[in-house]
Amino acid sequence: MSSRPTPLSRGEKAGRRDQILAAASELFARHGFHGVGIDEIGAAVGISGPALYRHFRSKDAMLGEMLTSISRYLLDGGTARAAEGGDPDEVLARLVRFHVNFALTQPALITVQERNLGNLTDSDRRQVRALQRRYVEVWVRALRAAVAHLDETRARSAAHAVFGLMNSTPHSRHLPDEDLAALLERLALGALYAAK
């Protein structure tokens, strides 16, 4: 798999915050949001638990930033790939490659999002949901351009179904990453084109 910046990355100054968020995502994925304390997160990055409060006001704020950041990363990345233009089939294939790469390189973040959306504060949940809806709409437009006579509702349902397929990576790592990426891309594209 090609390397790429973490979806949590926001520049050099944010390096420590990114380390904390990356460690927290691994711990939340393994033990659940409520099963991890600030002391464990601090220990994972070599600082005391209370020192985390210099970077985040609370564990809830940490989860909020984590899930908002990955949702924004997906929206920005999907929008950029769609904006590259070209043949509609190429655009759809680029979106699939982008999301499969994300899924293979960030399984902990996928697990945290699956399990912990309900643990977000109301304002963070609204923001994450709004970003996710916009990301889905990038896919809906691309899919409708590639598949003739596909209505919006069916395209939206197909996009959600394919996200489930691609986001299965935390539970289905039976092949080397390159082989799994190729398989997921073929399966995702096959499912999307079968939506008509």
C-alpha positions in Angstrom: 0.0 0.0 0.0 1.2 3.5 -0.7 1.9 5.6 2.4 -0.1 8.8 2.9 -0.6 11.4 5.7 -2.7 10.4 8.6 -6.3 11.8 8.4 -5.6 13.3 11.8 -2.6 15.3 10.6 -2.9 19.1 10.6 0.7 20.2 10.3 3.9 20.1 12.2 2.7 22.1 15.2 -0.1 19.5 15.8 2.4 16.6 16.0 1.9 15.8 19.7 -1.9 16.0 19.4 -1.8 13.7 16.4 0.3 11.2 18.5 -2.3 11.3 21.2 -5.2 10.9 18.8 -3.4 7.9 17.1 -2.7 6.2 20.4 -6.3 6.9 21.6 -7.8 5.5 18.4 -5.8 2.2 18.9 -6.9 2.0 22.5 -10.5 2.9 21.9 -10.6 0.3 19.0 -9.3 -2.4 21.3 -11.0 -1.6 24.6 -13.9 0.7 23.7 -14.2 4.4 24.6 -15.5 3.8 28.1 -12.9 1.0 28.7 -9.9 3.5 28.3 -8.8 6.1 30.9 -6.7 9.1 30.3 -3.8 7.5 32.2 -3.7 4.7 29.6 -3.7 7.2 26.8 -1.0 9.3 28.4 1.1 6.2 29.0 0.8 5.2 25.4 2.5 8.5 24.3 4.9 8.8 27.3 3.2 11.5 29.3 1.0 11.5 32.4 -2.7 11.2 32.0 -3.4 14.7 33.4 -0.8 16.2 31.0 -3.3 15.3 28.2 -5.4 18.2 29.3 -2.8 20.5 27.9 -3.8 19.2 24.5 -7.5 18.3 24.9 -10.1 19.6 27.4 -11.5 16.1 27.9 -11.6 12.5 26.6 -14.9 13.4 24.9 -13.2 16.3 23.0 -10.5 13.8 21.9 -13.1 11.5 20.5 -14.9 14.4 18.8 -11.8 15.7 17.1 -10.8 12.1 16.1 -14.1 11.4 14.4 -14.5 14.9 12.9 -11.0 14.7 11.5 -11.5 11.4 9.7 -14.9 12.5 8.3 -13.3 15.8 7.0 -10.3 13.8 5.6 -12.7 11.5 3.7 -14.8 14.4 2.4 -11.8 16.5 1.3 -10.0 13.5 -0.3 -13.2 12.3 -2.1 -14.0 15.8 -3.3 -10.4 16.2 -4.6 -10.5 12.9 -6.5 -13.9 13.7 -8.0 -12.7 17.1 -9.1 -9.8 15.6 -11.1 -12.4 14.9 -13.7 -12.1 12.5 -16.6 -14.2 9.6 -17.6 -17.0 8.8 -15.1 -15.7 5.3 -14.7 -12.2 6.6 -13.9 -13.7 9.0 -11.3 -15.6 6.2 -9.6 -12.5 3.9 -9.6 -10.4 6.8 -8.0 -13.0 7.1 -5.3 -12.9 3.4 -4.6 -9.1 3.3 -4.5 -9.0 6.3 -2.1 -11.5 4.7 0.3 -9.9 1.3 0.1 -6.5 2.8 0.9 -8.0 4.6 3.9 -9.8 1.5 5.1 -6.6 -0.6 4.9 -4.4 2.0 6.6 -6.8 3.2 9.3 -8.6 0.1 10.7 -8.6 1.4 14.2 -10.3 4.7 13.2 -13.0 2.7 11.3 -13.6 0.5 14.4 -13.8 3.6 16.7 -16.3 5.3 14.3 -18.4 2.1 14.1 -18.6 1.7 17.9 -18.5 5.2 19.3 -20.6 7.6 17.2 -23.1 7.4 20.0 -20.5 8.6 22.5 -20.0 11.9 20.8 -21.4 15.1 22.2 -24.5 16.3 20.3 -22.6 19.1 18.5 -19.8 16.8 17.5 -22.3 14.1 16.3 -24.1 16.7 14.2 -20.8 17.8 12.6 -19.6 14.3 11.9 -23.0 13.4 10.4 -23.0 16.5 8.2 -19.5 15.7 6.9 -20.5 12.1 6.2 -23.6 13.1 4.3 -21.5 15.4 2.1 -19.0 12.6 1.5 -21.9 10.3 0.5 -23.1 12.9 -2.0 -19.7 13.0 -3.7 -20.2 9.2 -4.3 -23.8 9.6 -5.4 -22.8 12.1 -8.1 -19.9 10.0 -9.3 -22.0 6.8 -9.3 -24.9 8.4 -11.2 -22.5 9.8 -13.8 -21.0 6.3 -14.3 -24.2 4.2 -14.2 -26.9 5.3 -16.6 -30.5 5.8 -15.3 -29.5 5.3 -11.6 -31.8 7.3 -9.3 -30.4 9.2 -6.3 -32.0 6.9 -3.7 -30.6 3.8 -5.2 -27.2 5.4 -5.7 -27.1 6.5 -2.0 -28.1 3.0 -0.9 -25.4 1.5 -3.1 -22.7 3.9 -1.7 -23.6 3.0 1.9 -23.5 -0.7 1.1 -20.1 -0.4 -0.5 -18.8 1.6 2.4 -19.7 -1.4 4.6 -17.8 -3.7 2.3 -14.7 -1.5 2.2 -14.8 -0.7 5.9 -14.8 -4.5 6.7 -11.0 -4.4 6.8 -10.7 -4.4 10.6 -12.4 -7.8 10.5 -11.2 -9.4 7.3 -7.4 -9.2 7.1 -6.8 -12.6 5.6 -4.7 -11.5 2.6 -1.6 -9.3 2.2 -2.7 -5.6 1.9 -1.9 -5.3 -1.8 -4.0 -8.4 -2.6 -6.8 -7.3 -0.3 -6.8 -3.8 -1.8 -7.1 -5.3 -5.3 -9.9 -7.6 -4.2 -11.8 -4.9 -2.4 -11.6 -2.6 -5.4 -12.9 -5.3 -7.7 -15.8 -6.2 -5.3 -16.7 -2.6 -4.6 -16.8 -1.6 -8.3 -18.7 -4.7 -9.2 -21.3 -4.0 -6.5 -21.6 -0.3 -7.6 -22.2 -1.2 -11.2 -24.7 -3.8 -10.2 -26.8 -1.1 -8.6 -28.6 -0.2 -11.8 
